[in-house]
Amino acid sequence: MRVLDLFCGAGGAATGYAAAGFDVVGVDINPQPHFPFAFIRADALAPPVDLTTFDLIHASPPCQAHTTMSERWRGRETLADQRPDLIPQTRDLLLESGRPYVIENVPGAARDLRSPIRLTGEMFGLRVHRPRLFECSPFVMAPAVVARQKNPVAVYGKMDGRRLWTRRDGSELHAPRTVEVARKAMGIGWMDWDELREAIPPHYTEWIGAQMLRAGA
């Protein structure tokens, strides 16, 4: 079974699909020297491959249009109003292919996604919260909701070890001081800090991929 990973980045999603049992081909417009599978540098919205030859297509269009800061500043003639929303265009491409697909994005994209499931790090025993939404065709189930981690790691912003907040129960969210701490928290062993900040934990797509395989993708 083959999966095409569009907007693949450094391979967080791809690694999960590989762990589930897929052969992976990644496509990204930027060079991805750390991507661990077959890679094609190209526009993900115009990939130079026959989409119908893949059993599953995953797409993670850029999320900047849907981040918390973009939502906060939208409509105020700021950079937030200039960031393109590529989800509809991506969906059109995937629907035209006729293949099973997954579209991943941040929680702020909920209004643009169709019946997405929400996955977080604590569902898989990770030390990141990292909520992400997945529009899946066919639909898949999310794991049971569990309590948040005692002292999670913030794999975003700066890698400076700062305390970002303290909960009422005394647990704290800290930025990591080293890339090794961030890698362990994400379940990713090969990315640098900038790549980790843009990645999703492979556990998410391993969960999705396993269900897709059982459904025959």
N, C-alpha and C positions, 0 to 999 in steps of 0.2 A: 504494500500500500504506500502511495506517495502523497506527500503534502507539499504544497507550494506556500511559502511564507513570504507574504508581501509586506513591505516596509519592515524588513526583518531585523534591522539593527545588528547588535552583536550576538544575537542568538539565544536569548532567554526563552522565548516561546518555542523556537525550533528544537532546543534541547529537550524540552518536555515532550514534544511529539515524538522525537527519536526514542526517548525512554519508553513511550507507550508502544512503540513498534513500527513507526513510520520511517520511510526514507524521506529525507528533507532536501528541498532546493529553496534557497533564499534569494530574494530580490530586494535591492535597495538602491536608491539613486546616489548614495554616498559610499565611498570605500568602507569596507568592513573587514579589516585585516584579522580580527579575532573571531570572525564567524566560523564555527567549527564544522560546517557542512558545505556541500556544493553551493556556490554563490555566483549570482549574475548581477553585475552592476548595470542598472537600468531604471527607468521610471516605473514605479510599482503600478501606476495606473495605465501603463501601456507596456506590459511585460512581453519580451520577445520570445514567448513560449506558447504552446497550445494549451490553454487552460483545461480543455476537456480531457487531457491525458493524465490529469491528477485526480486522485480519489478524494482529496479534501483541499480546500484553500483557506488559509488563515491570513487575516489582514489586520495590521495595527496602524491605521492612519495617524498622522501626527495629532497629538492631543492638546496642543497649546490653545486652540480655540475654545476648549472646554474646561480649562483649569479653574481653580477657585478664584485666582486673581483675574483671569479673563472675564469670568462671570461678574465679578465685583465691579470691574471698570467698563464693561460693555455699555455702549450708548453714550459715552462721554468724550467721543472723538479722541480716543487714545489708541495705542497699538493693539489693544484687544479687539477693536473694530476692524482691523486689517488682517487678522489671522484667519485663513480660510478653513471652512468646515468641509473636510473631505469625506465624511462618512456617507452622505447620499451618493456621491460619485463612485465611491468604492463599492457600495451595495449594488448599484446598477451594473458594475463590471462583473460582480460575482453572480448576480442573478442571471445575467446574460450567458454566463458559462454553463449554467445548469448543474453545477457541481455542489455538493454539500460545502458549507462555508462557516467560518467563525469570524466575527468582527470584534476586536477588543478595543476598549478605550477606558478613560477615567470616569469616575462617578458623575462628573458634570455633564457627561454626554448622554445621560439617561433619556432625555427627551428625544434624542435622535436615534436611539437604538430600539429595536423591536423585541419586547419581552426578554430582556437580558437577564442572565444570572449574575450574581455578585460573588466573587471569590476574594478571600483575604488570607493573609499569611498564617493567622492562628488556626485556620481550618486544617493546615498541614504541618503544624508544629514548628513554624518558622518564627523568628524574632522580629519580623516586620509585620505591620498591619497591612499596608499596601493594597487597599481595596481597588478592584478592577471589575469592569462590566464586560460580559461576553454575550453577544447576539449569536446564537447557534442555530444552524439549520442542518440537520434536525435538532430539536431541542434536547438539552442534556440537563441533568439534575446537579445541584450544588451539594457539597457535604453539609452535614448538620452544623448548625451554629454553635460555636464554643466560646468560652470566656476569653477575653483578650490576654495578651502576654503580661507577665509581671513587670518586666522592664524592657520594653521594645526598643529597637534601633531605628533611627530615622535615616533612611537611605535617600536623602534629597538635601538640597541646599549645600552647606559647606561641611567638609569632613574635619571638624575642629573640636569634637568632643563636648560641645556645649549642651547644657540641660535646656530642653525646649518647653517642657511643662511637667508638672507634678499632679497626679490624680489625688482624689480624696483618700484613697486607700494607701497613699504613700509611694506608689510606684511612679517611676519617672521615664520620660522619653528623652534619650540622649542621641546626639549625632555621634557617629563613630569617630575614633581617633586614627584608625588605620584602615586601609582598604581590605585587610584580611578579616576584620570584624564585620565589615559590610558584606563581603562575599559570603561569609558563614551565615549571616542573618538572612540573605536572599537565597541560599542554596545554589550559589553560582561561584565557580572556582577560577575563572579565567579573565574576567572583565576588569578594566580599570574603573576609577571612580566615576568619570563622566558617563561611561557606558552603563554602569550599574544604576545610575540615577534615572536612566531612560528605560530600563529593562523591567520585565515582569518575571517573577520566580518560575522556573521550569515546572514546579509542582502543579501550577495552575493548568497548563496545557497538557501535562501528562494525565491529569484527571479527565480533562475534556477528550483528549485523544483516545483514551481507553474506552470511553463510552461510544465514541464514534466508530471505533473498530468493532465493538460488539453489535452496533447497529448496522454494520456493513458499509459505513461512511457513504 
